[in-house]
Amino acid sequence: MVSIEEFTNQLAAEFEDIDPSTITPETNYREIKNWSSMYALIIIAFVDANFDVQLNAENLKNSQTIKDIYNIIISKQM
């Protein structure tokens, strides 16, 4: 698994209209400018493609930050 910093940078690069330098592990991803369900789909697809982990709606509902998502991925890879 990549470090939390690398994960954050990779995920931030997926958001085309957001400055990646504004995203940190502590960022509440729902508070990202112009947040929509499209971003949720981007997160789910990114995690599936890069870490072979399937996130579901419950995972996103129970998480708030980029770090929360990272921790879910780690727990599902064990």
C-alpha positions as CSV (number, residue, x, y, z in Angstrom):
1,M,0.0,0.0,0.0
2,V,1.2,3.5,-0.8
3,S,1.7,6.1,2.0
4,I,-1.3,8.3,3.0
5,E,0.5,11.3,1.3
6,E,0.9,9.5,-2.0
7,F,-2.6,8.2,-1.9
8,T,-3.9,11.8,-1.3
9,N,-1.8,13.1,-4.1
10,Q,-3.0,10.4,-6.5
11,L,-6.6,10.9,-5.6
12,A,-6.4,14.7,-5.8
13,A,-5.0,14.4,-9.4
14,E,-8.3,12.6,-10.3
15,F,-10.3,15.8,-9.6
16,E,-9.9,17.8,-12.8
17,D,-11.2,21.1,-11.6
18,I,-9.6,21.2,-8.2
19,D,-6.1,22.4,-7.3
20,P,-4.4,19.2,-5.9
21,S,-2.4,21.3,-3.4
22,T,-5.7,22.1,-1.6
23,I,-6.3,18.4,-0.8
24,T,-4.8,16.8,2.3
25,P,-5.5,13.6,4.2
26,E,-7.6,15.6,6.6
27,T,-9.7,17.2,3.9
28,N,-13.4,16.5,4.3
29,Y,-14.0,15.3,0.8
30,R,-17.7,16.3,0.9
31,E,-16.6,19.9,1.4
32,I,-14.5,20.0,-1.7
33,K,-15.6,22.9,-4.0
34,N,-18.4,21.8,-6.3
35,W,-18.8,18.4,-4.6
36,S,-21.3,16.2,-6.3
37,S,-22.1,12.5,-6.6
38,M,-19.7,12.5,-9.6
39,Y,-16.8,13.0,-7.2
40,A,-18.1,10.0,-5.2
41,L,-18.0,7.9,-8.4
42,I,-14.5,9.1,-9.1
43,I,-13.3,8.0,-5.7
44,I,-15.0,4.6,-6.0
45,A,-13.5,4.0,-9.5
46,F,-10.1,5.3,-8.4
47,V,-9.9,3.0,-5.4
48,D,-11.2,0.0,-7.5
49,A,-8.7,0.5,-10.3
50,N,-5.7,1.3,-8.2
51,F,-6.1,-0.8,-5.1
52,D,-8.6,-3.6,-6.2
53,V,-10.9,-2.6,-3.3
54,Q,-14.6,-2.1,-3.8
55,L,-16.0,0.8,-1.8
56,N,-19.8,0.9,-1.4
57,A,-22.2,3.6,-0.4
58,E,-22.0,2.6,3.3
59,N,-18.2,3.1,3.2
60,L,-18.6,6.6,1.9
61,K,-21.5,7.4,4.3
62,N,-19.4,6.4,7.2
63,S,-16.3,8.3,6.2
64,Q,-15.6,12.0,6.0
65,T,-11.9,12.6,5.2
66,I,-9.5,11.3,2.6
67,K,-7.7,9.6,5.5
68,D,-10.9,7.7,6.4
69,I,-11.1,6.3,2.9
70,Y,-7.4,5.3,3.0
71,N,-8.1,3.5,6.3
72,I,-11.1,1.6,4.8
73,I,-8.8,0.5,1.9
74,I,-6.2,-0.8,4.3
75,S,-8.8,-2.6,6.4
76,K,-10.3,-4.3,3.2
77,Q,-6.8,-5.4,2.0
78,M,-6.1,-7.3,5.2
